[in-house]
Amino acid sequence: MKRKRKSFVWIGSILGGLLLLAIVVPLIWPVPALTGIQTIDQLKDRDSQFINLDGIVVHYEQYGSGEPYIILLHGFGASTFTWREVIQSISKYGTVIAYDRPSSGLTDRPWKMTWDGVDPYGVEGQVQMLLKLMDAKGIQKAILIGNSAGGTIATYAAWQYPSRVQALVEVDAAIYQQGNFIPSWLNWVLYTPQAERIGPLLMRSIQKWGVDFLHSAWYDQAKITDNVLAGYEKPLHAPGWDKGLFELLRAPKPTSIVPYIKDITVPSLVISGNSDKIVPIKYSIQLATELPNTSLVVIPQCGHLPMEEQPQIFLETVIPFIQQFAP
């Protein structure tokens, strides 16, 4: 019996020591400062504009005039840069606004705030930001064009606020692949002081795997030029980008929208690259099947970013769709 008690005491001491290390080490581990950081003024483009939406300064670009109003929502790891090949052409048919969603581009990345309302990094908060932008611009209804995770935001907006959405263009939309990187029962760990200290440091690894992720989004690797790489890397020079990415990781996850897709009746267009490795074409086909009022276009020799990789075909598909909403 004494040997067993000693064994239990020994095991307990080891486990206790490991637990203490897990608690203390992240709090004292030296976190190096971000390198290569520039001011937003240094990073902004010639056409960059900024608007304060309830304390969050949002970066956007706007072109064209009149109706219809068209709002472009980029995907994960992207920014307004992703629309560079098509935004000017679309603006010939209405007013086009592309903006950087929270955690992306040159938009503010608030950190450890006591949110006045919903978390701006979560889906619900991002939908609210979209509506605040529309209100600030005096836009009652808009055509939403969303790529990947931007398609997720556009879909939630159309479901929750159908009176504000004139039409949807779902570009390789991430609707059926909304997974959590961390199990919900373990999500509380992300809000501990230890995670808040080490989490942003871990997010910096995107500087390495992000390039591979970008390559996986393209069918034709030769089209990933130095200019493309520089455009995607620019937000990694913005102040606090690592903390913003960590906030996005731990943001509240919404109820799946999949059961409610059938209730979205606004006119819709689903676009998919036939060689998309991130959101395989089968999911776009499923979305086009479940949306009540939609059509599907598959773009050949194209990956996850049709507006970048096949901009001419993208425009030939999107422009006739939006023209039907001209006053």
Rosetta blueprint (number, residue, H / E / L):
1 M L
2 K H
3 R H
4 K H
5 R H
6 K H
7 S H
8 F H
9 V H
10 W H
11 I H
12 G H
13 S H
14 I H
15 L H
16 G H
17 G H
18 L H
19 L H
20 L H
21 L H
22 A H
23 I H
24 V H
25 V H
26 P H
27 L H
28 I H
29 W L
30 P L
31 V L
32 P L
33 A L
34 L L
35 T L
36 G L
37 I L
38 Q L
39 T L
40 I H
41 D H
42 Q H
43 L H
44 K L
45 D L
46 R L
47 D L
48 S L
49 Q E
50 F E
51 I E
52 N E
53 L E
54 D L
55 G L
56 I E
57 V E
58 V E
59 H E
60 Y E
61 E E
62 Q E
63 Y E
64 G L
65 S L
66 G L
67 E L
68 P L
69 Y E
70 I E
71 I E
72 L E
73 L E
74 H L
75 G L
76 F L
77 G L
78 A L
79 S L
80 T H
81 F H
82 T H
83 W H
84 R L
85 E L
86 V L
87 I H
88 Q H
89 S H
90 I H
91 S H
92 K H
93 Y H
94 G L
95 T E
96 V E
97 I E
98 A E
99 Y E
100 D L
101 R L
102 P L
103 S L
104 S L
105 G L
106 L L
107 T L
108 D L
109 R L
110 P L
111 W L
112 K L
113 M L
114 T L
115 W L
116 D L
117 G L
118 V L
119 D L
120 P L
121 Y L
122 G L
123 V H
124 E H
125 G H
126 Q H
127 V H
128 Q H
129 M H
130 L H
131 L H
132 K H
133 L H
134 M H
135 D H
136 A H
137 K L
138 G L
139 I L
140 Q L
141 K L
142 A E
143 I E
144 L E
145 I E
146 G E
147 N E
148 S L
149 A H
150 G H
151 G H
152 T H
153 I H
154 A H
155 T H
156 Y H
157 A H
158 A H
159 W H
160 Q H
161 Y L
162 P H
163 S H
164 R H
165 V E
166 Q E
167 A E
168 L E
169 V E
170 E E
171 V E
172 D L
173 A L
174 A L
175 I L
176 Y L
177 Q L
178 Q L
179 G L
180 N L
181 F L
182 I L
183 P L
184 S H
185 W H
186 L H
187 N H
188 W H
189 V H
190 L H
191 Y H
192 T L
193 P H
194 Q H
195 A H
196 E H
197 R H
198 I H
199 G H
200 P H
201 L H
202 L H
203 M H
204 R L
205 S L
206 I H
207 Q H
208 K H
209 W H
210 G H
211 V H
212 D H
213 F H
214 L H
215 H H
216 S H
217 A L
218 W L
219 Y L
220 D L
221 Q H
222 A H
223 K H
224 I L
225 T L
226 D H
227 N H
228 V H
229 L H
230 A H
231 G H
232 Y H
233 E H
234 K H
235 P H
236 L H
237 H H
238 A L
239 P L
240 G L
241 W H
242 D H
243 K H
244 G H
245 L H
246 F H
247 E H
248 L H
249 L H
250 R H
251 A L
252 P L
253 K L
254 P L
255 T L
256 S L
257 I L
258 V H
259 P H
260 Y H
261 I H
262 K H
263 D H
264 I L
265 T L
266 V L
267 P L
268 S E
269 L E
270 V E
271 I E
272 S E
273 G E
274 N L
275 S L
276 D L
277 K L
278 I L
279 V L
280 P L
281 I H
282 K H
283 Y H
284 S H
285 I H
286 Q H
287 L H
288 A H
289 T H
290 E H
291 L L
292 P L
293 N L
294 T E
295 S E
296 L E
297 V E
298 V E
299 I E
300 P L
301 Q L
302 C L
303 G L
304 H L
305 L L
306 P H
307 M H
308 E H
309 E H
310 Q L
311 P H
312 Q H
313 I H
314 F H
315 L H
316 E H
317 T H
318 V H
319 I H
320 P H
321 F H
322 I H
323 Q H
324 Q L
325 F L
326 A L
327 P L
